[in-house]
Amino acid sequence: MHICFVTNGSLDDYAKKYAGSRADIVCLSFQALGEVSYERELKGETSLFEDVALLSKEGQNLIVAGCFTDARGIKRKSVVVAEKGRILGVSDMVNRIDQAEYRCGAGVKIFDTGVGKVGIIVAEDLYFPRVAETLSVCGAELALCIFEQQEGSLEQILMRSYAFLYGVPVCVCAYGFAQAADIGGKLRFASPMSPCVYDFEREQEYHLIETRQRGLYRRKKSGF
């Protein structure tokens, strides 16, 4: 499976130069769409989501694009997902840190696509292990994180840790940089180029884990 990361430039820039590429998944970081107003989209004043859908139709692939959504003044960091001409949905960041400008949404999302079950991690949700764990428990075969701009090596450490701990390959597409880790926690791909392509191999491995703990006491029933 080929994953194309677009870490710089707008959606139009990519469409003019690389539309119709053979990538199975195209990931675009937040600068690709910028801010999207739901109200203006519904009124037909803008067509950013439609452009994403049309690009996915032209390439017959899956498009995952970051954006800043505005719902009547309530702003969120979001990721729109489209496949072969159809918008599958929008996933919002579910954690808000210290009353930041962007509000939190509701629900972590996994999209059942033609290339498998793809889980979405939005921006700073990468800092919350429960998000990656939820994607793993709910059957995601790949976790894609659309991030703004990385701060040093922290995001790479988290990406590799989650891939190892939860058994799901994790890819991060940020402004100016893209990277991917396999389920062994190894860094398999990293590049500052835009666009750049990673040849992803699906990996799934299961183990029986047993633990002992106190509690959950139930009194034995006496005989009848």
N, C-alpha and C positions, 0 to 999 in steps of 0.2 A: 504494500500500500504506500503510495507517494503522498506526503504531506508537504504542501508549499506554505512557507511562512513569508508574509509581507510585513516587514517591520518599519517601513518608511513609505511616505507618499500617500496620496488619496486613493479612494476606490476608483475614481475615473482614470487616474494615472495607470493603475494596474490593468484596468479593463482595456485601455487603448493599446497597451504594449503586450499583455500576456493573456488576454481573454481567450478561452478555448484551449488552454494548456491541459495536459493530460493528468494533472494532479488529481488524486481522489478526494483530498481535503485541502481547502485553501483557508488559512488562518490570517486574519488581518487585525493588527493592533488598533488601539483607540483612535489614532490620527486619521484612519481611513475614512470614517464617517463623521467624526466630530460629534456635535450635538444634534439630536433628533427630537423634534417636538411631535408628540402623538397628535396633538390638535391640528397642527399644520399638515401632517401626513394624511389624516382623515379628511381634511378639507381639500386635499389635492394640491396644496401650495408647494409641497415638497414631495419627492418620491424616492427617498433614500432606501427605504426597505424594499421598494419595488426594484430598485437598481440592483440590490443584493440578490433578489430572487431571479432577475433576468440574467445576471452573471452566472448564477448556478445552473440556469437552464442552458446557457450557451456552452458552458464547460461540462454539462451533465455530471456535476459533482456536488460535493457538500461545501458550503461556504459558512465560515464561522467568523463574525466580525464584531469587534468591540465598538461601543458607542456610549455617549452620555445622553440618556433619555430624559425628557422633560414632560411630565404629566401635570399640566396646569400649575406649574411652579414647583412641583415636587421633583427634584432631580435625583437620578440614580445612575450608577455605573452598570451597564448592561451589555449583554452579548446577544446578537440576533443570529439565528441559525436558519439557513435555507438549503434546500436540496432539490436539484433538478427543476427549478422554476417555482418551487413552493416554499413559503415561509413555514418552518416547523414550529417556531416559537421564539420567545425572548426570555433569557435568563438574567435575573438581577443579582447583584451582590447582596448577600444576606447578612453581612456583619458591618456595623457602623462603629468606627473608633472615635471616641471622645467628641461626639456631636459634630463630626465632620460635615462638610457642605453636602455631600451626597448621602441620601437616605438609604436605608436598607430595604430590600424587597422581601419576598416570602417564598421559601421553597427552593431547594437544590434540585436541578433538573438533569435528567438523562434523556437523550434523544435516540430513539431506535431508528437507525438509518440503514441505507444499503451497504454501508461499509462496517456496520456493527453498532453496538451501543456506546454512544459517545457522551461522557459526562463533562459538564462545563464548570470551571472554577473562574469566578469573575474577580479580577483585580486583587484587593487585599484579603479576599476570602482565602488566598493562598497561605495566609498567616494563621489560619484556624484549622487544625488537624481534623476536626470533626467533619468538615466538608469533604475532604478526600476520603475519609473513612466511610461516610455515608454513600458516596459514589461507588466505592468498592462493595459494600454490603448489598447495595441495590443492583449489582450486576454490570456496572460499567466495564467495558473492555479497554477503554482509553480515556484518559482525563486530559482535557485541553484547557489550559489557563491563558486567558487574554489579560495581560498586565499592562500598566502604563509604562513606567520607566524603572528599571532595576536599580537597587541600591547596593552596590558591591556584590558579594558572593552569597548573601543570605538567601535569596530566592532559589539559587541553584542547590544550596544545602537542603532546603525544605523540599524542593522537587524530588531530589534523589532519595530523601528520607521517606517521603510518602510512597514513592514507587516501591521501595523495599518493604516497608511496613504493611502496606495494604494490597500489594500484589497487582497494581494497575500501572501500566506505563504512563508517565506524565510528560506532557510537552508544555513549554511556556513560550508564548509569543508576546514580546514586549517591544517598546519603541527602541529601535536600533539593535536588537539582539533576539535571537531565538535559540532554544536548547531543548533537549529531550533526554529522559532517563528511562532505563529498562527496569524490570521488576527485581533485578539484582542490585538495584541502587547505583548502577554504573552510568556515567555520563556517556551517552551514545552519539550525541550530536550537539554542536554549538557553533553559531556563526553570526557575524555582524552584517552579513550580506543581505540585500533585499532586492528581489525575492531570493529565497534559498529553499532547497528541497531536501527532505529527510525521507529515507526509505524505511518505513515502519514495518516491523514484523510483529504480528499479534502473538502475545504470550499469556498463557493462563496456567497457573500451578496451584494446586490445593494440598493442604496438609491437615491432619487431625491434630488439634491442639487441646490438651487437657490441663486443667488447673484445679487446685484445691483452695477453698476459702471457708471462713467461718460464716455462720448465719444460715438463713433459709431453713431454720429448724422446724421440723414437723413431728409432733408427738405420735409415737406408734399407736395404732388403734388396737384396743384389746380384742381378744377373740369373742365371737358371738356365741 
